[in-house]
Amino acid sequence: SPRQNSPLGVVIVFMVQSRAQRAGPMLELILGLLGAVPLALFIYSRLVSQKPTLYVKPSTRWADLLREHVKIFDEMYTPTWWCPFGYAQTVVRELFRFHPKLDWQREIVKYADGGQSALDWLHPKDEIAAQKKNTPVVVFLPGITGSTHTAGYLLHAAVEAHAKGWRVAAFNCRGLGGVELTTPKTYNANMTDDIRDTIKLINERYPTAKKLGVGFSLGGMILYNHLAKCERAEDTGLHAAMILSSPWNSLRSTMDIETFWPRLLFNSTIRTSLIEMVRPYKEMFEEMVDWEAMLAAKTIRDFDKAFVVPLFGYRDYKEYYHDSALYWKVHKIPIPLLALNAADDCFALPETLPLDDIARSDNVAMCLTAHGGHTAFMQSSYPSDPGFIERLLVEVGEVVFNKL
């Protein structure tokens, strides 16, 4: 047609063909890179696969039980192929893991000072097991602002424990899990009165049941510090414990998560959650803490300096961080305890772990993986699938309840 043969049409066709020819190699390069990235990630995830390292004093009963019966220690831990890095695993688990709906039965625990918190129960489906007083109990403690409403890592672990027929009790710190504060007291990593009283309550109700305490991150710190304050094993109220992704050196961990990426990805979010937790209670706290500095906090350390330090009577944040730190209390733990940490967890980098002290301890063991991030430990391609933590919990639980 005349339009097809017009000079303008010829020019347009020429320009399109020329651009397509020039873009061809670039397009091929882009498509090639897009195809190469998944392949590279897959290869990388296989290359970095390693068996976990178990740090434990040889020839102790705890060491013998772990090495003989916890088979996951003998297997390669391969992180999720498309998400092998610690930061990425931590974020993906938090954002994309669905929260299973569990049939919790809530109990409000009242404390001597007038405070309260929620203890959520998940009883066995089997009626006989539910009624038996000696059915094993797993006591969970969530992380810094976590609860049975929000902590996906706890919910999925509870699913696995419940599937084994064990009784589950999930402790929620004061002010969390939808329970209002009734006194001017919250919680911190070294405030163990509430978990002590809660474990005592559980023992009064189920005195003949074996009990395993399982704490995640800050919940693990609270649990560990409770154990460290007990002179005798029977004073702990537990038969054994696990702490998962818990920081060991509070001061160093606080500094590490103030570097660029951890501050951007984690610190700011946690700080905001802490502030929002206490914001409704201005009249209760404003005379006891530096309220305006707390509201203006940019980091977790800022929050601790303005709120936790004055509220709990510490001289400064360094004193609080030293008192709450785990690394110098290994010799104080009176019952079998297994810690799980990942070398790529910015909350607990390898140089902060007391590996030498653990290797000399009769009761404390540590499983250290090369990858896994913070409370993530993904293995499957799907973020909600069970991972290393869930399987470790089941295998260690079977040891505690059947062999210990």
N, C-alpha and C positions, 0 to 999 in steps of 0.2 A: 504494500500500500504506500501512498505518498508519505504517510507519517513514518513508516518504517525506514524509508529511504532518505529521510530528511537529514541534512547535516547535523542537526541537534541530536537526532536519535542515534546517529553513528557515533557521535562524541560520547553520549551517555553510555552506550554499550561498551565502548572502548575503555571508559573510566571504570566501569564495574568490573570488566574482565581484568584490567590491570590491578585493581585493588584486591580482587580475589586471588590473583597470582602472587601478589606480594604478601597477602595474609596467609596463604596456604602454609608455608613453612612455620610461621608463628603459631597458627592454629594447631598444626601437628605437634609443635613443641609443647604447647599448653596441654593438649590432650595427653601427650606422652607423660608429662609431669604429673597430671592428675591420676594417671594410671600407675605411675611409679611410686607415688607417696604411700598408698595402701600396701603395696608390695614391700616397700622399705620398712614400714611399720611392722608388718607381719614378720619379716626376717629379723628385725631388731628384737621383737618380743621373744623370738625363739633363741636368739643369741644370748640374751641376758637371763634366760631361764636358769635358775639355780635351786639346789636343795636348800631349805632353810638351815641356818646354823643354830644349834642348840647349845647354849651356855649353861652348864650345870655341873655341880661337884660330882665327880665319879664315885661310884660305889655307895651312894646314899640310896635309901629306899625310894625317894622321889625320883631320882635319876633313873633307877632301874625300871620303875613303873612307866615313866614317860618313854624311855627308849624301847621298851618291849611292846607297849600297847598303843602308842600314838603313831600310827603308820604314816600320817601326813608328813612327819619329819623326814621320812626316807624317800619322799617323792619330789620331783621337780616342781617348783612354783613358777608357773608361766603366767605373767600378767596378760590381761585382755589385749589382743593383738592391735586393736585400733586405739587403745588408750593405755599404753604401758607406763606412762610417767606419773610420778607421785602427785603433782599438782592437779593434773588432768583427772586422775582416778578419784581424787578427793572431791573435786567439783562435780564430776559426772554422777557419782554415787549420791551426792546431796541433792542435785537438781532433777535427776531423771529416774530415781528409784521410787517405785510406787509404795505407798504405805498400806500394808494389809490391814483389814478390819478385824480386830480381835475382840473376843467377848470378855473384856476386862470387867472385873467386879471391884469397884472402888471402895476403899476404906480410908477414912480420915483419921490420921494418927495425931493425937493431942500430946503436946510435950509439957513438961513441968513448968516452963516459963510462960505458958499461955499460947505458944506458937503451935502451928499445925502444918502438916503436909500430907500428900496423898500417897497411899500404898495401893497399887493396882495388882489384883490377883488374876491369874489365869489358871484355873483348876483343870485337872485331867478330864478328858471326855469320858473315860471309863468311870462309871459311878463307884465301883469298888475301890479303884485307885484314888478317886477324889475323896472318899470317906476315910481311907486309911491314914493313920497318923504318921506312918513311916515312909510315905511316898517322898522321894527325893525332892528337894526344893532348890531352885536356882534363883538367887537374889540379884537382880540387875540394878546398876546405877548408871544413868545416862551422862552425857557430857555436859559442858559448861552451862548451856541454856536449854538443854534437851529435856524431853519428858516423853511419856507414853503417847502424847498427842503429836509430837514432832520428830522424834528420833528414829529415822528409818533403820539405822544400824541395830538399834535395840529391838525394834519390832520384828525384823527378820530373824534375829537370833532367838527371840521369844518363840517364833513359829517353829523353829527347829527343836528347841527344848520341849515345847508342848507336844510336838509330834512323837517325842521319845516317851511320852507318858509322865514326864516330870511336872511338878507343880512350879509355877512361875510367880514370883513376887517382884514387882518393879517399883523401886523407890524413886519418888520425885522430890527434889529439893524444895525448900520453902519458896513460895512465890511462883512456882512453876506448875505446869499441868492443869491450869485453870483453878487453882486454889489460892484464895486471897491471903495476903499477909495479915496477921492479927497482932503481931508485935513488931517492934523496930529491930528485927534481926533477919538477915537473909542467910547466906551460906558462903563458904570459901573452901579452898582446897584442903585446909587443915582444920575445918570445923566439923568434928566427927561425932558430936553429941547426938545428933538426930539419927544417924545411921546406927550408932550403938544402941539407942533406945528402940529403934525399929527392929533390929536383929533380935533384941531381947524379946520383943513382942512375938516375933515369928517363932522363937524357941519355946515360949510359953504355950503357943498353940500347937506346935508340932515338935515336941521334945525328943522324939525318937527318930526323926527324919535326918538323914544326912543333908548338909547344906553347902552349896557352892556359891560363893560371891563372885560376881562378874561385873567389873567396872570399865566403862569406856572413857578414855581421855581424862577429863577432870573428875569424872565419877570414879575412875580407877585410882586417882590420887587420893580422893576422900577415903576409899576403901582401904588402900595401902596404909594411909596414916592412921586409920582406926586400928589396923592390925599392929602397927608399930608401937602404939600406946598400950598394948596388952602384954603383960609380962608372961602370961601363960597361954597355951593354946586354947584351953577351955574358956578363957576370958573373951575370946574373939567371937564366940557364938557360931563359928563356921568350921567346916572340916577342911576346906581348901579355898583358894581364890585364884581368879584370873584378872589381870589388868591389861587392857587392849588399847594400844596407841596412847598411852599415858606419858606426858612429859616427865622427865626425871630431874631436870635442873630448871626450876621455875624462872630464875633470873635470865639464864642463857636462852631459854626457849622464848621468853618475852622479847628479848633483843632480836632473835632470829626472825620472828614473825613481824618485826617492824621494818625489815628490808622490803624492797619494792614489790615483788610479786606476792609474797605472803600478806603484806599489808593491804594490797589491792584486793586480793581474792578472799582473804579470811578475816584479818584483823578488824577491818572496818565493819564488816557484817556482825561479828561477835560483839564488838563495842556497842553498836546500835541496839542489838538485842538486850544487852545488859542495861542500857539506859532506859529502854522502853519498859523493861520489867519493873523498875522502881519508880518511873515517872508518876504513876497515879498516886504515889504515897508521899507526896511532898510534905504534907503536914506532919507525917510520922517521922521523917528523917532529916528535915532541913536544919534542925538545931544540932544534929549529931555529926553531920558530914559537911563537906564543902559542896553544897548543892549546885551552885552556879558553875563551879569548875567541873563537876561531874557531868552536867548537861553539855558543857563545851568540850568534853573529852574527845580526843582524836584517835586514841589507841586504847587497848585493854589496860596498858600500864597507867595511862592517864586516869581511867576509871578506878583502878585499884588505889591509886594515890589519893584521889578525891573522896572515894566512898568506902572501900573495903578497909583501908588502913585505919582511918579514924573510927569507923564503926566497931571494929574488933580490937581496938586498943593497941595497935602496933605503932612502934616508933616511926617507922618509915616503910616504904615499899620493899626495901632490901631485907629488912627483918622479916616481913611477911613471906617474901619469896624463899628465904632461907628456911623458915619454919615449915613451909609447905613442901619443900623439895624432898624427893624420894631417895636421891642417890646416896646420902650419908646414913640411911637407916636400914640398909640391907640386913645388917646383923640383928636388927630388932624384930624381924618378922618371925613369929612363932609357929606358923602353920605352912604347909606346902602352898606355894604360889608360883604360877606361870605367867610371865609377862610376854606380850607380843608387841614387837615394834618393827617398823620398816626403815631401811636405811635412807629412803628418799622421803621421809616424813619431816617436813620443815618444823613441826612442833617438837620433835625429839630426834635431832640429828645424831649420828653414831658417836660423835665425840662426847656427847652428854651422857652416854649410857655407862653405868658402873660395871662393866663386864668383868673386871678382875675380882671385884667384891662378890659378884654373883657366882663366879666360878669357885669361890671358897665357901659359899653359903650352904648350909645343910637343907634349907627350905626354899630358897628362891632360885628359879630357873628362868631363862629367857630364850624365846624363839625369835631370831632376827632374820627377816627376809630382805633381799636386795631391793625389792619393789613392793608397792602396796599402798603408799600414801598414808593418809590419816583416816583410820576406821573404814577404809575402802576395801583393799585386798581383793580386787576384781579378778576373775579368771574367765568367765563366760563373756560372750559378745553382748549379752543383754544385761543392762545395768541392774536389773532387779533380781537376777538369778543369784542363788547362794554362792558364796566365794570361800576364801580360805578361812575367814573368821568362823563362819557357821560350821564348817566341818571340824575345825579345831575344837570348838566348843563341845560338839557332840562326842568326839573321841576323848577329850579330857574329862568330860562329865561322866562317861562310862567308867573311866579309871577311878575317879573319885568315889562314885556311888557303888561300884562293884569290886574294887580291888584295894582301895586305901583302908 
